[in-house]
Amino acid sequence: MNAYELPQPYLLFMGDATEAGFAKTALGLKDWAPERCVGEWHLPGGSVFTGLPELAPRQAYAEGARALLIGVAAVGGAIMPHWLPALVEALEAGLDLISGMHTRMADTPVLVEAAARCGRRLYDVRTPPKNLPIGKGNKRSGRRLLTVGTDCALGKKYTALALTTALQARDVAVSFRATGQTGIMIAGAGIPIDAVVSDFVAGAAELLSPAADGAHWDIIEGQGSLFHPSFAGVSLGLLHGSQPDVLVLCHEAGRTHMLGLPDYPVPSLKEAIELHLALARRVNPAVRVAAVSLNTSQLSDAEALAAIHAVREELGIPCADPLRHPVEFAAVVDACLAMA
Amino acid sequence: MNAYELPQPYLLFMGDATEAGFAKTALGLKDWAPERCVGEWHLPGGSVFTGLPELAPRQAYAEGARALLIGVAAVGGAIMPHWLPALVEALEAGLDLISGMHTRMADTPVLVEAAARCGRRLYDVRTPPKNLPIGKGNKRSGRRLLTVGTDCALGKKYTALALTTALQARDVAVSFRATGQTGIMIAGAGIPIDAVVSDFVAGAAELLSPAADGAHWDIIEGQGSLFHPSFAGVSLGLLHGSQPDVLVLCHEAGRTHMLGLPDYPVPSLKEAIELHLALARRVNPAVRVAAVSLNTSQLSDAEALAAIHAVREELGIPCADPLRHPVEFAAVVDACLAMA
């Protein structure tokens, strides 16, 4: 695949973060890709821990690490100047660097110079690969599932990861296909789809999910929402290029308006299903919505159960919150497999 | 506006082209923006003429020209090496350079060096402006019309230009908003929307068509098609960011499959109208399709009239071919104005 393939395993750089909210990337990696992580490394004062062994770059390299991954965020997405000596130390220890920051390492001269001197590489995972193709729309073998949403930032990545883990547990051949920077770090590969030039989004999605064995599943991480007027074009390009057989609709119970846009209401589940099917049928007339993944994080236990039952009643398809009710999520997995 | 604003008027560079097909840009400028063109300039052997006066760069500068615009294309979209001495001569004469080639002048060292030496600028109109915003979805004042299509490359730009000219002739305040390289050269400003990073397409479209006087019309050049699986995301981002009040649907009579994709049929006009309205209502519930602009270039005169009448009968809205029947196109213009 011409998408990112990241050097692994990782040493997680925790910087001097003192709040878990700034270490979401590292904590997500520990949860979803522990086999790709050999340790963590703090600067003085850092107090967020993943529970992995504390290793300096040379020790980590000796333990097999091949990249230092920036697992913490700073306000504004910048690479902090006081991190630079540590990042150079990692390059000198033989590790490549992986960053999902907005500021690119490739635009940071001290890192570019040190990487060249050490013969190491800088992976800015928000920067898409070069020479992406235009979408072709040809039917590809293999099974494809895309997580889609009534809005942004409500569980499309989490749902895709939960589905991937569940299929692996059932010995189904499956690949998680990452489309955002955290997903790419978890998967060790992928394409940051919202950073791709618009003419090439469908082509990038086709590249991300290539023809595969007929029984193989690609679980593709959705981006944005067809209903979000800032990002719907990203979502449609990904939908067309992914040619999904199965959609899982992600929704947050109780969310009233689109992320950042108070004047735009969140669509109903029925509206969302109809529009997604109408647009996805253009590339795959057999596409179906298998289930709803409901984010109930704003609800009490009783409210969450009631909301899930209401969705099941209304739509007649399985519904579960993969984070809150992982056991009940099995019915969502069953429904997806039954569609193929 | 933070979109391109090109230095004007232009001297059209005709190179050594010997077939009109390679000089579409220059011929289009002569047709649609004669007031922006002071002359043309050929290399030895060139034999395609726009009819403008032949002027060398220094003469053209004296006549008011402020940029040399590359009006011819070479196979593959490259800047031909044997053009370079002429392009440098233009820079030395005080002209900026404007190019819609795929190869960027900014990546052509001899031009970069000469421009720096002469204090001149290189405008690669396929390269979008930096620092585009994310779409906000806020309602903006003024009236907006977007040309949309059942497919790519069937008359969306031509229709938008014809509408703009017709509104100007009626003394309506109007701006043509260009979204592709030829349109940008004609308008002297615009944003090459398919070259914008996908996350920013809607934001670019908002920037392109800013809030205006309530009686002012923006006529926005459409791109791609919601039905083309390679480019639909571009079209949707442009649709959302444009917040059109009025859509004019462009279609080519007799086209059977989508450009470059033999397995994808062209949608029916009814399907196209329904899908465009469903998606455009997200940003403007009052949006309407005013008319159909029918490209009848593959039909005989009798067939063309029959096709136009069939569309009027089927849909109950005006239909005309702006190139073939410019007088009858007035009914399309009337219908657009009546929507506001």
Interface residues (C-beta under 8 A of the other chain):
Chain A: I134 G135 K136 G137 N138 I193 D194 A195 V196 V197 S198 D199 V201 A202 G203 L226 F227 P229 S230 F231 A232 G233 V234 S235 L236 G237 L238 H240 G241 L261 D263 Y264 L275 A278 L279 R282 V283
Chain B: I134 G135 K136 G137 N138 K139 I193 D194 A195 V196 V197 S198 D199 V201 A202 G203 L226 F227 P229 S230 F231 A232 G233 V234 S235 L236 G237 L238 H240 G241 L261 D263 Y264 L275 A278 L279 R282 V283
